[in-house]
Amino acid sequence: MIYEYRCKECGNVFDVTASIAAKEAGLHPECPSCGSKKAAQVFGAIGILSGTRGGMSGGLGGMAGCGPDMGAGCC
């Protein structure tokens, strides 16, 4: 899973790739900009790494190829 964090020291927003188990165990990522461990998760869409050609799919049920040209009920 990919989680988005914002550093409380410098305001940098960065992504962290971690397993669900690691997240549940208490993830404390280090800001790549300033090195601070004071970061808060930014809640929003969660990316899921996959083995598909697109590389990443939305964690909220998005379907590859879905869009206005696909017709009603595709999403």
N, C-alpha and C positions, 0 to 999 in steps of 0.2 A: 504494500500500500504506500501511497505517497501522501504525506501530511504537510501542510503549509504552516510555517511558524513565523512570528514577528518578534524580533529582538526587543526587549524592554529597555536596553541601554542605548542602542544606536538607531532603532527603527527599521533595520534591514528586514526584508521579507525573504524567506528562503524555504526550499523544499527539503524534506527528510524522507528517505525511503526506509521503511522498517516493517517488520512483520506485525501482525495483530498481537501476537504473544509479547513481542518486545514493547509495543505500545501499552498493553495492559500491565506490564511489569513496571512501568514508570519511565518513560522516555524523557531524557533531559538533554536535548541537542545543544551543541555548541554553535554559536553564530559564526559563520565563515568570514564575516566582515571584521568583527571586533574581538571574537573569542569568548564572549560572555556566555554563561550558561543560563542566563535569565531570559527565557523565551516563552512566549505563550502561543498556543495553537490558534490559528485563524480558522474559524469554522466556515465551511462552504462546501463546494463540491470536492469529493475525494477521488483522486485518480487511482486506478487499479492497473498495475503492470500485467500485461498478458503476453502470450506468445504469438499473438496474431500479427499480421503485417502492419497494422496501424500502430502497434507498440503500446498504446494506452487507450483505455476505454473509460468513459465516465462512470463513476460509481453510483450514479442515480438512475440507472436503467437505460441510458442512451444506447441506441442501436447503430452499428456501422451502416452507413449508406442511407440513413433516415433523413428526410428533409422534405421541403415543400414539393419537390418533383416526384416523390414516392407515392403520393395518393393518401387518401383518408385511412386512418387506423394504423399507420406504419409505426407510430411511436407509442 
